[in-house]
């Protein structure tokens, strides 16, 4: 599992080279995940 997570992290780093883009993607993922949990209530 850790190896798979590292592969994903490496892919994100090479795909989204600009740190601002990476931060925005992570924030979007967090917001979408939170919205999905709230929708289930």
PyMOL Python script that loads the backbone (N, CA, C, O; Angstrom):
from pymol import cmd

cmd.read_pdbstr("""\
ATOM      1  N   UNK A   1       0.841  -1.204   0.000  1.00  0.00           N
ATOM      2  CA  UNK A   1       0.000   0.000   0.000  1.00  0.00           C
ATOM      3  C   UNK A   1       0.877   1.254   0.000  1.00  0.00           C
ATOM      4  O   UNK A   1       0.620   2.198  -0.748  1.00  0.00           O
ATOM      5  N   UNK A   2       1.913   1.257   0.844  1.00  0.00           N
ATOM      6  CA  UNK A   2       2.799   2.423   0.904  1.00  0.00           C
ATOM      7  C   UNK A   2       3.508   2.643  -0.432  1.00  0.00           C
ATOM      8  O   UNK A   2       3.686   3.781  -0.867  1.00  0.00           O
ATOM      9  N   UNK A   3       3.908   1.556  -1.073  1.00  0.00           N
ATOM     10  CA  UNK A   3       4.578   1.679  -2.369  1.00  0.00           C
ATOM     11  C   UNK A   3       3.626   2.282  -3.399  1.00  0.00           C
ATOM     12  O   UNK A   3       4.031   3.103  -4.223  1.00  0.00           O
ATOM     13  N   UNK A   4       2.365   1.872  -3.347  1.00  0.00           N
ATOM     14  CA  UNK A   4       1.382   2.419  -4.284  1.00  0.00           C
ATOM     15  C   UNK A   4       1.174   3.903  -4.022  1.00  0.00           C
ATOM     16  O   UNK A   4       1.097   4.695  -4.962  1.00  0.00           O
ATOM     17  N   UNK A   5       1.081   4.288  -2.745  1.00  0.00           N
ATOM     18  CA  UNK A   5       0.906   5.698  -2.399  1.00  0.00           C
ATOM     19  C   UNK A   5       2.097   6.506  -2.896  1.00  0.00           C
ATOM     20  O   UNK A   5       1.924   7.616  -3.399  1.00  0.00           O
ATOM     21  N   UNK A   6       3.314   5.957  -2.761  1.00  0.00           N
ATOM     22  CA  UNK A   6       4.507   6.657  -3.239  1.00  0.00           C
ATOM     23  C   UNK A   6       4.443   6.839  -4.754  1.00  0.00           C
ATOM     24  O   UNK A   6       4.811   7.896  -5.268  1.00  0.00           O
ATOM     25  N   UNK A   7       3.982   5.824  -5.464  1.00  0.00           N
ATOM     26  CA  UNK A   7       3.855   5.947  -6.918  1.00  0.00           C
ATOM     27  C   UNK A   7       2.896   7.071  -7.282  1.00  0.00           C
ATOM     28  O   UNK A   7       3.165   7.858  -8.190  1.00  0.00           O
ATOM     29  N   UNK A   8       1.779   7.142  -6.572  1.00  0.00           N
ATOM     30  CA  UNK A   8       0.797   8.194  -6.835  1.00  0.00           C
ATOM     31  C   UNK A   8       1.393   9.561  -6.516  1.00  0.00           C
ATOM     32  O   UNK A   8       1.240  10.507  -7.288  1.00  0.00           O
ATOM     33  N   UNK A   9       2.080   9.660  -5.365  1.00  0.00           N
ATOM     34  CA  UNK A   9       2.708  10.929  -4.986  1.00  0.00           C
ATOM     35  C   UNK A   9       3.729  11.359  -6.036  1.00  0.00           C
ATOM     36  O   UNK A   9       3.784  12.530  -6.410  1.00  0.00           O
ATOM     37  N   UNK A  10       4.535  10.411  -6.509  1.00  0.00           N
ATOM     38  CA  UNK A  10       5.531  10.720  -7.534  1.00  0.00           C
ATOM     39  C   UNK A  10       4.853  11.178  -8.822  1.00  0.00           C
ATOM     40  O   UNK A  10       5.325  12.099  -9.488  1.00  0.00           O
ATOM     41  N   UNK A  11       3.739  10.526  -9.167  1.00  0.00           N
ATOM     42  CA  UNK A  11       3.011  10.909 -10.380  1.00  0.00           C
ATOM     43  C   UNK A  11       2.485  12.332 -10.259  1.00  0.00           C
ATOM     44  O   UNK A  11       2.597  13.126 -11.194  1.00  0.00           O
ATOM     45  N   UNK A  12       1.906  12.653  -9.096  1.00  0.00           N
ATOM     46  CA  UNK A  12       1.414  14.017  -8.881  1.00  0.00           C
ATOM     47  C   UNK A  12       2.548  15.022  -9.025  1.00  0.00           C
ATOM     48  O   UNK A  12       2.378  16.068  -9.650  1.00  0.00           O
ATOM     49  N   UNK A  13       3.714  14.704  -8.442  1.00  0.00           N
ATOM     50  CA  UNK A  13       4.839  15.647  -8.479  1.00  0.00           C
ATOM     51  C   UNK A  13       5.316  15.883  -9.903  1.00  0.00           C
ATOM     52  O   UNK A  13       5.673  17.005 -10.262  1.00  0.00           O
ATOM     53  N   UNK A  14       5.324  14.833 -10.716  1.00  0.00           N
ATOM     54  CA  UNK A  14       5.810  14.999 -12.087  1.00  0.00           C
ATOM     55  C   UNK A  14       4.742  15.604 -12.990  1.00  0.00           C
ATOM     56  O   UNK A  14       5.064  16.283 -13.966  1.00  0.00           O
ATOM     57  N   UNK A  15       3.475  15.362 -12.670  1.00  0.00           N
ATOM     58  CA  UNK A  15       2.391  15.887 -13.499  1.00  0.00           C
ATOM     59  C   UNK A  15       2.094  17.340 -13.165  1.00  0.00           C
ATOM     60  O   UNK A  15       1.874  18.164 -14.053  1.00  0.00           O
ATOM     61  N   UNK A  16       2.091  17.639 -11.885  1.00  0.00           N
ATOM     62  CA  UNK A  16       1.790  18.996 -11.426  1.00  0.00           C
ATOM     63  C   UNK A  16       3.064  19.590 -10.836  1.00  0.00           C
ATOM     64  O   UNK A  16       3.233  19.656  -9.619  1.00  0.00           O
ATOM     65  N   UNK A  17       3.959  20.022 -11.727  1.00  0.00           N
ATOM     66  CA  UNK A  17       5.277  20.474 -11.276  1.00  0.00           C
ATOM     67  C   UNK A  17       5.193  21.747 -10.443  1.00  0.00           C
ATOM     68  O   UNK A  17       5.995  21.942  -9.529  1.00  0.00           O
ATOM     69  N   UNK A  18       4.245  22.602 -10.745  1.00  0.00           N
ATOM     70  CA  UNK A  18       4.099  23.844  -9.977  1.00  0.00           C
ATOM     71  C   UNK A  18       3.452  23.520  -8.637  1.00  0.00           C
ATOM     72  O   UNK A  18       2.377  22.922  -8.588  1.00  0.00           O
ATOM     73  N   UNK A  19       4.104  23.914  -7.558  1.00  0.00           N
ATOM     74  CA  UNK A  19       3.589  23.612  -6.227  1.00  0.00           C
ATOM     75  C   UNK A  19       2.200  24.199  -6.021  1.00  0.00           C
ATOM     76  O   UNK A  19       1.366  23.594  -5.347  1.00  0.00           O
ATOM     77  N   UNK A  20       1.945  25.361  -6.590  1.00  0.00           N
ATOM     78  CA  UNK A  20       0.623  25.975  -6.456  1.00  0.00           C
ATOM     79  C   UNK A  20      -0.448  25.073  -7.069  1.00  0.00           C
ATOM     80  O   UNK A  20      -1.537  24.932  -6.513  1.00  0.00           O
ATOM     81  N   UNK A  21      -0.139  24.467  -8.208  1.00  0.00           N
ATOM     82  CA  UNK A  21      -1.092  23.548  -8.838  1.00  0.00           C
ATOM     83  C   UNK A  21      -1.326  22.338  -7.953  1.00  0.00           C
ATOM     84  O   UNK A  21      -2.463  21.898  -7.785  1.00  0.00           O
ATOM     85  N   UNK A  22      -0.252  21.797  -7.386  1.00  0.00           N
ATOM     86  CA  UNK A  22      -0.366  20.631  -6.520  1.00  0.00           C
ATOM     87  C   UNK A  22      -1.199  20.962  -5.290  1.00  0.00           C
ATOM     88  O   UNK A  22      -2.072  20.188  -4.896  1.00  0.00           O
ATOM     89  N   UNK A  23      -0.927  22.118  -4.684  1.00  0.00           N
ATOM     90  CA  UNK A  23      -1.700  22.527  -3.506  1.00  0.00           C
ATOM     91  C   UNK A  23      -3.174  22.689  -3.848  1.00  0.00           C
ATOM     92  O   UNK A  23      -4.041  22.275  -3.078  1.00  0.00           O
ATOM     93  N   UNK A  24      -3.460  23.285  -4.992  1.00  0.00           N
ATOM     94  CA  UNK A  24      -4.852  23.479  -5.398  1.00  0.00           C
ATOM     95  C   UNK A  24      -5.538  22.137  -5.620  1.00  0.00           C
ATOM     96  O   UNK A  24      -6.698  21.964  -5.245  1.00  0.00           O
ATOM     97  N   UNK A  25      -4.835  21.191  -6.224  1.00  0.00           N
ATOM     98  CA  UNK A  25      -5.411  19.869  -6.462  1.00  0.00           C
ATOM     99  C   UNK A  25      -5.711  19.167  -5.141  1.00  0.00           C
ATOM    100  O   UNK A  25      -6.773  18.565  -4.977  1.00  0.00           O
ATOM    101  N   UNK A  26      -4.766  19.249  -4.197  1.00  0.00           N
ATOM    102  CA  UNK A  26      -4.971  18.614  -2.897  1.00  0.00           C
ATOM    103  C   UNK A  26      -6.139  19.252  -2.161  1.00  0.00           C
ATOM    104  O   UNK A  26      -6.942  18.550  -1.546  1.00  0.00           O
ATOM    105  N   UNK A  27      -6.243  20.572  -2.217  1.00  0.00           N
ATOM    106  CA  UNK A  27      -7.348  21.275  -1.566  1.00  0.00           C
ATOM    107  C   UNK A  27      -8.674  20.878  -2.215  1.00  0.00           C
ATOM    108  O   UNK A  27      -9.660  20.642  -1.518  1.00  0.00           O
ATOM    109  N   UNK A  28      -8.699  20.805  -3.531  1.00  0.00           N
ATOM    110  CA  UNK A  28      -9.913  20.405  -4.237  1.00  0.00           C
ATOM    111  C   UNK A  28     -10.319  18.989  -3.834  1.00  0.00           C
ATOM    112  O   UNK A  28     -11.495  18.726  -3.582  1.00  0.00           O
ATOM    113  N   UNK A  29      -9.361  18.091  -3.774  1.00  0.00           N
ATOM    114  CA  UNK A  29      -9.657  16.712  -3.377  1.00  0.00           C
ATOM    115  C   UNK A  29     -10.230  16.677  -1.971  1.00  0.00           C
ATOM    116  O   UNK A  29     -11.168  15.926  -1.701  1.00  0.00           O
ATOM    117  N   UNK A  30      -9.674  17.486  -1.071  1.00  0.00           N
ATOM    118  CA  UNK A  30     -10.152  17.524   0.313  1.00  0.00           C
ATOM    119  C   UNK A  30     -11.582  18.065   0.361  1.00  0.00           C
ATOM    120  O   UNK A  30     -12.429  17.531   1.077  1.00  0.00           O
ATOM    121  N   UNK A  31     -11.841  19.121  -0.403  1.00  0.00           N
ATOM    122  CA  UNK A  31     -13.179  19.714  -0.408  1.00  0.00           C
ATOM    123  C   UNK A  31     -14.206  18.757  -1.009  1.00  0.00           C
ATOM    124  O   UNK A  31     -15.308  18.612  -0.481  1.00  0.00           O
ATOM    125  N   UNK A  32     -13.848  18.116  -2.096  1.00  0.00           N
ATOM    126  CA  UNK A  32     -14.759  17.168  -2.742  1.00  0.00           C
ATOM    127  C   UNK A  32     -15.035  15.996  -1.799  1.00  0.00           C
ATOM    128  O   UNK A  32     -16.173  15.541  -1.687  1.00  0.00           O
ATOM    129  N   UNK A  33     -13.997  15.513  -1.126  1.00  0.00           N
ATOM    130  CA  UNK A  33     -14.178  14.416  -0.178  1.00  0.00           C
ATOM    131  C   UNK A  33     -15.100  14.817   0.956  1.00  0.00           C
ATOM    132  O   UNK A  33     -15.948  14.030   1.375  1.00  0.00           O
ATOM    133  N   UNK A  34     -14.943  16.037   1.458  1.00  0.00           N
ATOM    134  CA  UNK A  34     -15.799  16.520   2.534  1.00  0.00           C
ATOM    135  C   UNK A  34     -17.232  16.677   2.074  1.00  0.00           C
ATOM    136  O   UNK A  34     -18.161  16.359   2.816  1.00  0.00           O
ATOM    137  N   UNK A  35     -17.426  17.166   0.851  1.00  0.00           N
ATOM    138  CA  UNK A  35     -18.778  17.343   0.319  1.00  0.00           C
ATOM    139  C   UNK A  35     -19.452  15.986   0.165  1.00  0.00           C
ATOM    140  O   UNK A  35     -20.649  15.851   0.420  1.00  0.00           O
ATOM    141  N   UNK A  36     -18.686  14.985  -0.251  1.00  0.00           N
ATOM    142  CA  UNK A  36     -19.250  13.651  -0.418  1.00  0.00           C
ATOM    143  C   UNK A  36     -19.712  13.075   0.904  1.00  0.00           C
ATOM    144  O   UNK A  36     -20.757  12.428   0.969  1.00  0.00           O
ATOM    145  N   UNK A  37     -18.945  13.302   1.961  1.00  0.00           N
ATOM    146  CA  UNK A  37     -19.342  12.786   3.274  1.00  0.00           C
ATOM    147  C   UNK A  37     -20.584  13.506   3.780  1.00  0.00           C
ATOM    148  O   UNK A  37     -21.480  12.878   4.344  1.00  0.00           O
ATOM    149  N   UNK A  38     -20.645  14.837   3.581  1.00  0.00           N
ATOM    150  CA  UNK A  38     -21.813  15.588   4.056  1.00  0.00           C
ATOM    151  C   UNK A  38     -23.080  15.166   3.308  1.00  0.00           C
ATOM    152  O   UNK A  38     -24.162  15.107   3.891  1.00  0.00           O
ATOM    153  N   UNK A  39     -22.937  14.878   2.029  1.00  0.00           N
ATOM    154  CA  UNK A  39     -24.089  14.520   1.213  1.00  0.00           C
ATOM    155  C   UNK A  39     -24.745  13.240   1.741  1.00  0.00           C
ATOM    156  O   UNK A  39     -25.951  13.053   1.583  1.00  0.00           O
ATOM    157  N   UNK A  40     -23.962  12.364   2.364  1.00  0.00           N
ATOM    158  CA  UNK A  40     -24.491  11.104   2.863  1.00  0.00           C
ATOM    159  C   UNK A  40     -25.297  11.232   4.135  1.00  0.00           C
ATOM    160  O   UNK A  40     -25.955  10.273   4.539  1.00  0.00           O
ATOM    161  N   UNK A  41     -25.267  12.378   4.773  1.00  0.00           N
ATOM    162  CA  UNK A  41     -25.986  12.550   6.044  1.00  0.00           C
ATOM    163  C   UNK A  41     -27.489  12.627   5.838  1.00  0.00           C
ATOM    164  O   UNK A  41     -28.238  12.771   6.804  1.00  0.00           O
TER     165      UNK A  41
END
""", "prot")
cmd.dss("prot")
cmd.show_as("cartoon", "prot")
cmd.util.cbc("prot")
cmd.orient("prot")
